[in-house]
Amino acid sequence: MATADETKQLLSDYRTKGDTAARDQLLDNYVPLVKRVCSRFRGSQEPQDDLIQVGMIGLLNAVEKFDPDTTVNPHADKDDPTYVGYDALLGVSSAFENGMPLNKPPYAFLVAVDLSTGDIAWRVPFGRGSDTLRQHPALAGVELPERLGTPGAPGGIVTQGGLVFVGGGEDALYAFNKHTGEELWFGELTQRSTATPMSYRSSGGRQFVVIATGSGTSQELVAFAIPD
């Protein structure tokens, strides 16, 4: 990959002189980065070729919009004037400029692996997904799946009774059948979950499932239990 100075010079040549050869050289220099980022998602539903195409769109956006003299935040959101499209390149949001994803849903799965064989035992869509996407004008009248999928890092727990509880960054706590992956229940949260849930039993024998939500001064612990 080119050095920062070499990249800046190529950008300058393309911007000031319209040198398309400089632009093409920039693209060639960063194709390995796109492929390396996409390789992190091997085993996902989307083929590598499709992911690389999405990454290349992000790279093209970056080359066309990034100005090293004026861009103060290369990771700005789409509604920020300094947005340059790096989110698509880095795999944060595979989308067109108008916020429409290039790849079809679901965008997240809960996956169980049989540790005795190494095989996938089941794989189910996880999370309601983005309300912003559901309300997108281009999707007016389109019947979307109930679970678009919500990517997230927080993990899940498995109980002795055969349930998997997981928040996964969604604004709900879900319970799945550990044997089949069937979604059995969900409880809405006022904020997104930010941690792996935990379970405990009180001295009176009542079972609780607790999960952390929110961040900063808005952090909360939310507990669920079967009504007495």
Summary of the structure (lengths in Angstrom):
residues: 228
radius of gyration: 21.9
end to end distance: 62.7
largest distance: 76.9
contacts: 623
relative contact order: 0.08
helix: 29%
strand: 23%
